[in-house]
Amino acid sequence: MSTEKVKMLVLETDSPHPHTLQERGSFGQVFSHVFKTAGQNHDPPLGIDVDMHYVVDDPAKGKHGHVPKFEDIPGDVRAVLITGSLYDAHGNDPWIQDLRSLITDLWRTRPGMKFSGICFGHQLLGRVLGAKVEPTPGRQWELAHVNMDLTKVGQKLFLTDDTKLALHQMHQDQVTTMPSSDSTDLLPPGAKVHNWASSEHTKIQGLYIRDRLFTSQGHLEIDGPMVHRQLQLRIEAGVITEKNRDEVQYAEQTSHLEHDGEVLAAAILRFFHGDDHDID
């Protein structure tokens, strides 16, 4: 019997630290590895077919990707995942606007397509659906190992009675309002949009809409060394500064801790496969 496959499109909105790129490949390749492992552990096992597309077009910073056109997305792609990024999801860079337009068109015209996003991707999908995305008051960062409180829907998504989930974080911006049919015409009246977890820093840690959307502010794909390297990139870019010393110190102290990235990957894969259809 042949193994059933899930075909994913990973839209890469950044590049990892050069050392990570050399060791593990692009973010698309990192996600591909994580989801293939999740597929092997799924019951029954699932094959994962991943297309990757680097979408950042910022020649001044040496980035020469492009957002694919709607008609270039294969019809057999059933799942789209948007990665994290150093860029602001609330920004108006031309490539970000193009990405918003692509996601909007796919959402409108492919009702069977499912969407996920990590960090920047979570925020961008929230923005597409009319949620507000903005910097945290005081511009504080949420970094490295963070324990989150699961909602009832979160417990169902993660197949657990536990009330906590831990993920590595790397963000200052966050989604601050829930999308609804009042914020976008992409959602029908009465659409149920759930927040599946919260932390002290970030009240909306993930969005869930049955059969359509499962996002996460926290990262499933990074480990301790990647936390340190991504932190270094942000310090070098000047977005993390001396005033963030306490957050950086916390990150350095907790980045070695095990987190639930594999648990999140398994949950998102179940969503892509349709296992969560009864969770609403």
C-alpha positions as CSV (number, residue, x, y, z in Angstrom):
1,M,0.0,0.0,0.0
2,S,1.4,3.4,-1.0
3,T,1.8,6.0,1.8
4,E,-0.6,8.9,1.6
5,K,1.1,12.3,1.1
6,V,0.5,15.8,2.2
7,K,1.8,18.4,-0.3
8,M,2.9,21.6,1.3
9,L,4.1,24.9,0.0
10,V,6.6,26.7,2.3
11,L,6.8,30.4,1.7
12,E,10.3,31.4,3.0
13,T,10.2,34.9,4.4
14,D,13.8,35.0,5.6
15,S,17.1,33.2,5.6
16,P,18.7,31.5,8.6
17,H,22.0,32.4,10.2
18,P,24.9,31.4,7.8
19,H,26.0,28.6,10.1
20,T,22.5,27.2,10.3
21,L,22.2,27.5,6.5
22,Q,25.4,25.5,6.1
23,E,24.5,22.8,8.6
24,R,20.7,22.4,8.0
25,G,19.8,24.3,4.8
26,S,17.2,27.1,4.3
27,F,14.2,27.5,6.5
28,G,12.2,25.6,3.9
29,Q,14.6,22.7,4.3
30,V,14.5,22.9,8.1
31,F,10.7,22.8,8.0
32,S,10.7,20.0,5.5
33,H,12.8,17.9,7.8
34,V,10.7,18.6,10.9
35,F,7.4,17.7,9.0
36,K,8.8,14.6,7.4
37,T,9.7,13.4,10.9
38,A,6.2,14.2,12.1
39,G,4.8,12.4,9.0
40,Q,6.8,9.2,10.0
41,N,5.4,9.4,13.5
42,H,1.8,9.9,12.3
43,D,-0.6,7.0,12.5
44,P,-0.7,5.8,9.8
45,P,2.5,7.3,8.5
46,L,2.2,10.2,6.0
47,G,4.5,11.2,3.2
48,I,5.4,14.9,3.0
49,D,6.0,16.6,-0.3
50,V,7.4,20.1,0.2
51,D,7.7,22.9,-2.4
52,M,9.8,25.9,-1.2
53,H,9.7,29.5,-2.4
54,Y,11.9,32.3,-1.1
55,V,9.7,35.4,-1.3
56,V,11.8,38.3,0.1
57,D,12.6,40.9,-2.6
58,D,14.8,43.5,-0.9
59,P,17.8,44.1,-3.3
60,A,19.3,46.8,-1.0
61,K,19.9,44.0,1.6
62,G,21.0,41.4,-1.0
63,K,17.7,39.6,-1.0
64,H,16.4,38.7,-4.5
65,G,13.4,36.4,-4.0
66,H,9.9,37.0,-5.4
67,V,6.3,36.2,-4.4
68,P,4.9,33.6,-6.8
69,K,1.9,34.5,-8.9
70,F,-1.5,32.9,-8.0
71,E,-1.6,30.9,-11.2
72,D,1.8,29.4,-10.4
73,I,0.6,27.6,-7.3
74,P,0.0,24.0,-8.3
75,G,-3.6,22.8,-7.9
76,D,-2.5,19.8,-5.8
77,V,-1.0,21.9,-3.0
78,R,-3.3,21.4,0.0
79,A,-1.3,23.3,2.6
80,V,0.6,26.6,2.8
81,L,3.0,27.5,5.6
82,I,4.6,31.0,6.0
83,T,7.9,31.1,8.0
84,G,9.2,33.5,10.5
85,S,11.1,36.6,9.4
86,L,13.2,39.5,10.6
87,Y,10.8,41.8,8.8
88,D,7.7,43.3,10.3
89,A,4.4,41.6,9.3
90,H,2.7,45.0,9.8
91,G,5.1,46.6,7.3
92,N,4.3,47.8,3.8
93,D,7.3,46.5,1.9
94,P,6.2,45.7,-1.7
95,W,6.9,42.0,-1.3
96,I,4.9,41.9,1.9
97,Q,1.9,43.5,0.1
98,D,2.3,41.0,-2.7
99,L,2.3,38.2,-0.2
100,R,-0.8,39.5,1.4
101,S,-2.5,39.6,-2.0
102,L,-1.4,36.1,-2.9
103,I,-2.8,34.7,0.4
104,T,-6.0,36.6,0.0
105,D,-6.5,35.2,-3.5
106,L,-5.7,31.7,-2.4
107,W,-8.1,31.9,0.5
108,R,-10.9,33.2,-1.7
109,T,-10.6,30.7,-4.5
110,R,-9.3,27.5,-3.0
111,P,-11.6,26.6,-0.2
112,G,-9.9,23.3,0.5
113,M,-6.5,24.9,1.0
114,K,-5.2,25.1,4.6
115,F,-2.9,27.8,6.0
116,S,-0.3,27.9,8.7
117,G,2.2,30.5,9.8
118,I,5.0,30.7,12.3
119,C,5.9,34.0,14.0
120,F,5.9,36.5,11.1
121,G,3.7,34.0,9.2
122,H,1.2,33.9,12.1
123,Q,1.1,37.7,12.2
124,L,0.7,38.1,8.4
125,L,-2.2,35.6,8.3
126,G,-3.8,37.5,11.1
127,R,-3.4,40.7,9.2
128,V,-4.9,39.2,6.0
129,L,-7.9,38.4,8.1
130,G,-8.2,41.9,9.5
131,A,-6.5,41.4,12.9
132,K,-4.3,44.2,14.3
133,V,-0.5,43.4,14.4
134,E,1.7,45.8,16.3
135,P,4.8,46.0,18.5
136,T,4.4,45.0,22.2
137,P,3.9,48.0,24.5
138,G,7.4,49.1,25.6
139,R,8.8,47.1,22.7
140,Q,9.8,44.2,24.9
141,W,10.8,41.0,23.3
142,E,9.6,37.5,24.0
143,L,12.7,35.3,23.6
144,A,13.6,31.6,23.9
145,H,11.8,29.2,26.1
146,V,8.3,30.3,27.0
147,N,5.6,28.4,28.9
148,M,2.1,29.1,27.5
149,D,-1.3,28.4,28.9
150,L,-3.4,26.2,26.6
151,T,-7.1,27.0,26.0
152,K,-9.7,24.2,25.8
153,V,-9.3,24.3,22.0
154,G,-5.5,24.1,22.4
155,Q,-5.8,21.0,24.5
156,K,-7.9,19.4,21.8
157,L,-5.4,20.3,19.1
158,F,-2.5,18.9,21.0
159,L,-4.4,15.8,22.2
160,T,-3.6,16.6,25.8
161,D,-5.1,17.2,29.2
162,D,-2.1,19.3,30.2
163,T,-2.7,23.0,30.5
164,K,0.9,24.1,29.5
165,L,2.9,24.0,26.3
166,A,6.5,25.4,25.9
167,L,7.9,26.8,22.7
168,H,11.0,28.9,21.8
169,Q,10.0,32.4,20.9
170,M,11.7,35.2,18.9
171,H,9.4,38.2,18.5
172,Q,8.5,41.7,19.5
173,D,5.4,42.3,17.4
174,Q,2.2,40.3,18.0
175,V,-1.4,39.9,17.0
176,T,-3.4,42.0,19.4
177,T,-7.0,41.5,18.1
178,M,-8.9,38.4,17.0
179,P,-10.0,38.3,13.3
180,S,-13.7,37.9,12.7
181,S,-16.3,38.4,10.0
182,D,-16.4,42.0,11.2
183,S,-12.7,42.5,10.3
184,T,-12.7,40.8,6.9
185,D,-15.1,39.5,4.2
186,L,-12.9,36.4,3.9
187,L,-14.7,35.0,6.9
188,P,-18.5,34.2,6.8
189,P,-20.8,35.6,9.5
190,G,-20.5,33.6,12.7
191,A,-17.1,32.1,11.8
192,K,-15.4,30.6,14.9
193,V,-11.9,31.9,15.3
194,H,-10.0,30.5,18.3
195,N,-6.9,31.5,20.2
196,W,-5.3,28.3,21.3
197,A,-2.8,29.6,23.9
198,S,-1.5,32.7,25.7
199,S,1.5,33.8,27.7
200,E,2.2,36.7,30.0
201,H,3.8,38.6,27.1
202,T,1.5,37.6,24.3
203,K,-2.2,36.9,24.8
204,I,-2.8,35.5,21.3
205,Q,-0.2,32.8,20.7
206,G,-2.0,31.0,17.9
207,L,-5.1,31.2,15.7
208,Y,-7.3,28.3,14.7
209,I,-10.2,28.1,12.3
210,R,-11.5,24.6,11.5
211,D,-10.2,23.3,8.2
212,R,-8.6,26.6,7.3
213,L,-6.1,28.1,9.7
214,F,-3.6,26.9,12.4
215,T,-0.9,29.4,13.3
216,S,1.7,29.8,16.0
217,Q,3.6,32.8,17.4
218,G,6.1,30.3,18.8
219,H,8.6,28.4,16.7
220,L,8.5,24.7,16.0
221,E,11.7,24.6,14.0
222,I,14.3,26.2,16.2
223,D,16.5,24.6,18.9
224,G,19.1,26.1,21.3
225,P,21.9,26.8,18.8
226,M,19.4,28.3,16.4
227,V,18.0,30.5,19.2
228,H,21.5,31.9,19.8
229,R,22.2,32.4,16.1
230,Q,18.8,34.1,15.3
231,L,19.4,36.3,18.4
232,Q,22.8,37.3,17.0
233,L,21.2,38.3,13.7
234,R,18.7,40.6,15.4
235,I,21.4,42.2,17.5
236,E,23.6,42.8,14.4
237,A,20.6,44.3,12.6
238,G,20.0,46.7,15.5
239,V,16.5,45.5,16.3
240,I,17.5,44.0,19.7
241,T,19.5,46.7,21.6
242,E,21.0,47.3,25.0
243,K,17.6,48.2,26.5
244,N,16.6,44.6,25.8
245,R,19.4,43.3,28.1
246,D,17.1,41.5,30.4
247,E,15.3,39.6,27.6
248,V,18.6,38.6,26.0
249,Q,19.9,37.4,29.4
250,Y,16.7,35.3,29.8
251,A,17.2,33.8,26.3
252,E,20.8,32.9,27.0
253,Q,19.7,31.1,30.2
254,T,16.8,29.2,28.7
255,S,17.7,28.4,25.1
256,H,19.1,25.0,26.1
257,L,15.8,23.9,27.5
258,E,13.7,21.3,25.6
259,H,10.6,22.7,24.0
260,D,7.5,21.3,22.3
261,G,8.4,22.1,18.7
262,E,7.9,18.5,17.6
263,V,4.5,18.4,19.3
264,L,3.5,21.5,17.5
265,A,4.7,20.1,14.1
266,A,2.6,17.0,14.7
267,A,-0.5,19.0,15.5
268,I,-0.1,21.2,12.4
269,L,0.4,18.1,10.3
270,R,-2.8,16.6,11.7
271,F,-4.6,19.8,10.8
272,F,-3.2,19.7,7.3
273,H,-4.3,16.1,6.9
274,G,-7.8,16.8,8.1
275,D,-7.6,14.9,11.5
276,D,-9.0,18.0,13.3
277,H,-12.2,18.4,11.4
278,D,-14.3,17.8,14.5
279,I,-12.5,20.5,16.5
280,D,-14.5,23.7,16.2
